[in-house]
Amino acid sequence: MKDFFLGFSILIWLQLLGEVLVSVLYLPLPGTLIGMLMVTFFLSTGILADGRVKEAVQILLEHMPLFFIPLTVGIVGVWSLVRDQLAQLILLVGVSTFIVLFITGHMTQYFIRVQDKKSFKEGR
């Protein structure tokens, strides 16, 4: 349990640091995004060992459905507004999901080709 609190504290402090950076530097991004980018950077560079936050992340992922309850309650609260636009919302979500998948797939293929060319030139 000590590992959970340590990992959770690290995640919270990085989120807070992201919020501070956004406030001080007037960045046009949410502080939570900056915090997650810092977590990703620190984990990928080895500055932060993944074992430090592993237990906290696992527990948060196990309870992730609970984080969507406020969203669901909010939608129920404005259902009269949502109901009138439901077809448009479903179409918008479907089309935007397809666009994201299409672009992500093409970008992944591009980066794989670039990596293959780089590996071929290096003789791997």
Buried (B, 14 or more C-beta within 10 A) or exposed (E): EEEBEBBBEBBEEBBEBBBEBBEEEEEEEEBEEBBBEBBEEBBEEEEBEEEBBEBBBEEBEEEEEEEEEEEEEEEEEEEEEEEEEEEEEEEEEEEEEEEEEEEEEEEEEEEEEEEEEEEEEEEE
